[in-house]
Amino acid sequence: MRRKALTAVILSLLVLTCVQVAKSQVLEFGQELKTEPFVVEGEKLSVFVGYSGEGISNVDVYIEGGGIISLHAITNESGYANFDIPEVNISVPCKLRAEKEGYTGAEMSITIVNLPKLYVVCPEVVEEGETIKPRVVDEDMNEVPNAILSINNEDVFTDENGTYTFNAPQVGFPTPVILSARKEGYEDSDEIKIWIADNRSSLLEAPVYVHEGEYFDITYSGKEKTKICFNGSFFEGNSITVKAPCVEETKSKCIR
């Protein structure tokens, strides 16, 4: 009788020990993500999943939130699941889940952060020798100081008012300038194109925008007789009417 009771106690201890071991196998996310539970839109995110500090492979990891985010990845041999975080229009709270058979799953909250976008505000045409101040602003038209303004791939910084003083150089013909802006904590601006007009071409008058297939007038106000070049063709006279070509996307055309 005593032997049966002793056997029962031993079996109970074994069952209890097994249960305790099973319960202790709880998946955990890396401490770095716990400390900073957010990720910026458009970035790559590596999520560490482990047990007792060791990475666990073949764990299903999910990021879900807002009815618009549904991502899935599987951890590699080192315990990392890699995600390409999509662009979002607003910051999205999400649930991060890790699951694997034989382990207790893990779950935590993270946020996909929407960055404010930068914009460059500048005249579309400037005469050679003229001084202008391109301005970098955010979506609410607030000036952004210390932003990096790229002017034909040369980087400068905006001042405390979000502007930069640009002196248009002398040019022999209409010359394009590409501007863009970037700053940490913001989404990069789109590239914009402005034109530096030489003194001769500044005497030309034409619409800034036309639709493909539309007829429009080009007038040269100089005194001398001239030829006007548009879309690769030359036209006699100081005032002409031309037809805008068909294009697959919005394009700038030079008039000389």
HELIX and SHEET records of a PDB file:
HELIX    1   1 ARG A    2  SER A   24  1                                  23    
HELIX    2   2 GLN A   31  THR A   35  1                                   5    
HELIX    3   3 SER A  201  LEU A  203  5                                   3    
SHEET    1   A 3 GLU A  28  PHE A  29  0                                        
SHEET    2   A 3 LYS A  44  TYR A  51 -1                                        
SHEET    3   A 3 GLU A  54  GLY A  55 -1                                        
SHEET    1   B 3 GLU A  28  PHE A  29  0                                        
SHEET    2   B 3 LYS A  44  TYR A  51 -1                                        
SHEET    3   B 3 TYR A  80  ASP A  84 -1                                        
SHEET    1   C 5 PHE A  38  VAL A  40  0                                        
SHEET    2   C 5 ALA A 106  VAL A 113  1                                        
SHEET    3   C 5 VAL A  92  GLU A  99 -1                                        
SHEET    4   C 5 ASP A  60  GLY A  65 -1                                        
SHEET    5   C 5 ILE A  69  ILE A  74 -1                                        
SHEET    1   D 2 TYR A 119  VAL A 121  0                                        
SHEET    2   D 2 ARG A 135  VAL A 137 -1                                        
SHEET    1   E 5 VAL A 125  GLU A 127  0                                        
SHEET    2   E 5 ILE A 192  ALA A 197  1                                        
SHEET    3   E 5 THR A 175  ARG A 182 -1                                        
SHEET    4   E 5 ILE A 148  ILE A 151 -1                                        
SHEET    5   E 5 GLU A 154  PHE A 157 -1                                        
SHEET    1   F 2 THR A 131  ILE A 132  0                                        
SHEET    2   F 2 PHE A 166  ASN A 167 -1                                        
SHEET    1   G 3 LEU A 204  GLU A 205  0                                        
SHEET    2   G 3 TYR A 215  TYR A 220 -1                                        
SHEET    3   G 3 SER A 239  LYS A 243 -1                                        
SHEET    1   H 2 LYS A 227  PHE A 230  0                                        
SHEET    2   H 2 SER A 233  GLU A 236 -1                                        
END                                                                             
